[in-house]
Each structure stands twice: as C-alpha cells, then as structure tokens.
Amino acid sequence: MSESRRVVRNPSDNKISINGVISQSYTFFTNNLGQFVKLAMIPTLLWICSELVNEYLSVEYSIFYNNTYIRAIISASFALIWYRQFLMGTEQATYRKLFKHVISSRSFSLDSFIKTILRVTLLTIVLVVPGLLLSISIMIYTVSQGVILDDVLIQEIALNSTAAIFLLLSPILIRLSLYSVGIALGRRNVSFREVWIKTKGYTWVLWLLTLRAFLPISLYSYCLTIGFGEMADNFELNYLLKSLFINIPAGIFTFILLAVVVAANGEAFKVIFGIRLKSRDTEIIEA
C-alpha cells in the first residue's frame, strides 16, 4: 500500500487542508523520487523527442504540425500512472497493469469508451468555441485600428484568447479533472455527473489547491526555460542542440510539476470520494 493512505484534513470531516495537502504532495514526491525517475523517464524522453522531431521536420522539410496533442497524451499517461502510485502503491503503478486494467472487461466497454470520447469532445468545444469567438472579436478590433494582421500576430491573439478562456473556466475544469482519478483507479461508476455533484462546495478549495501546486514549479520552469533559450542563442547552437538544450530541463520540470499536482488532486479525491482499502471485490471504502 502507498504511504499516501493518510488523509490530510481539517478537524471537521471532508475538509481539505490546502497547506497540508501541498506539503504531503512534495513529501510524497521526494520520498518516491526513485519511482518517479522510473515512471517518468520514458514519457519525458518521448516529450522531448516530440519537439525535436517537430523542429527537424519544420527546418529540413518545411513540414509543420502541432505536437500539443502528442505531448498531452504523453503527459496524461504519466498522470494516470502517478495517480496509481499515489493512491494504490508501487505494486499497482506499472504501465502494463494500467493498460491491462483499462482494457479489461470490467473497466472498459464500447459504451463507456464512446461516452468518454463524447465528454472529451464536449469539453474541447466548451474551450475552443469561446476562444475562437474571442479571437475573431480581437482580430476585428485590431484591424479596425489599422493594424495589419500577420501569422505571428494571429497566433499570438489565438494563444492569448485560449489562455483567457481557460483561466475563466478553470474552476469548472479543475472540478472535472477528478474524473481522471477515477479512470486511473478503474472506477467505471465515476462519471462527470457524479464528479460535478460530489465536488459541489469544493470549487475554490480545489482551484486554490491546484494553483498552489502548479504555480511555484511552473514559474521556476518558465524562467529556467527562458534562461536556457538565451544561453543557447549566445552559444549559437545548432537548432537541434538548441531544442535539446531548452526542452530537456523543460521536460523534466513538466513531469515534476505533474507529479506534485497529481498527488494534490489524488488527496482531494480521497477526501471527497474515499478510496478502497482492499481489493475491488471487498468494496471496503476509506471514508
């Protein structure tokens, strides 16, 4: 069993102590550093290589593609396995067991797969459509001011609009993010509807918890990435070496950040939903 079985709470039941959870998230990470290296090594390499391939294709063959989704899939796979590490222990935290668990007849069905795809599609639409409308509005206003739009400006407007919409909807998305914990644990009965109902009253606690877990490392990683980028420019490195020089530290810090945020989310899931202490068949739940 994982040492994370201890639930961090305030004196009253089902209250989440933000300071306690964040402290435990970092403690869990440092205490399981070896396991983190083992589980994050391949995803980190794939994350770095995806950008390296992207750079190579764009420079050598003028082939451009957005590798955001590839990186998102890689990151999600690690997040799911780290949820299992935190909530179920090292024995269950293997990619083989995760894959076997997800596709097993008990955890996977065509109906549940279709519903998951529809849910993800719906969430994507909720993010994309407002962002697109905001981008178009800003572009129209920009043109009305006599500014000529080019590819760089359009991309910047689209990026800023998407970030603004994401920030605006972040309280909702953070609540629904606990659905991914249910996937990692193989709980077919955990739906978006149940997550939404059970997280009622926890919106701002979950938002502040995620912010506290996300902000310090992300800011440090951002500054470090800028610094490495400037160093690469000063050294006039080859574009492939420059990509490695920037993305190796960025990739490492990205997965460290994921590990801390996942542990914080996992602890919140334990408080709100409870976790099984024994096998699935016993149905014993930690309250």
C-alpha angles and dihedrals in degrees: 000000000000120000086232090081089104108096116218109220142152117248093271117073121268094010118137118221105212095196091046094049094047091048091050092047092057092041091051090050094051092044091052099039093127092052090047091055090049095050098036100043098085096039090049092050091048090047091053094043092052089062092042091054090045091054093045095051094045095049101037102034105015089239111149126191135158110247093185092104092048091053090045091056091047092049092046092053091054092045091055093050092047090052087057091047091052099041104028106026137243095298092064096037101092127114090229093057092043092052092044091048094049096049096040116116090248097052101031136051135154090248094053091045093053091047091051091050090050092049093050090046091051092050090048091052090048089056101037102044097054090042091051093049091048091048093051091048092051091047092051091049091046092052090047087059091058096256116143113228119226132175094267094051093045091051091048092050092048092048094048092046092051091048091050093050091045091052091047092051096037095104089058095042093049091054091050092046089079086073087076089060089058089052091051091050093044095241105160092181093063106095133170087257093054092045090051093049097045095046092055107126092022098079100109095034090056091044093051091043092054092044092052091048095043106038106063098049094037092053091047091048091048093052091044092051091051090049093050090047092055091046090051090051092049091050090047091225124187110267092250093050089046090053091051092044091055102033101046094067091035091054094047093051092044092060093042087054091048091051093053095045092046092052090050091049091046092054090049089051090054092052095046102035106017123225135246115259095196138021123318092256095059093056091206109158131199106228 
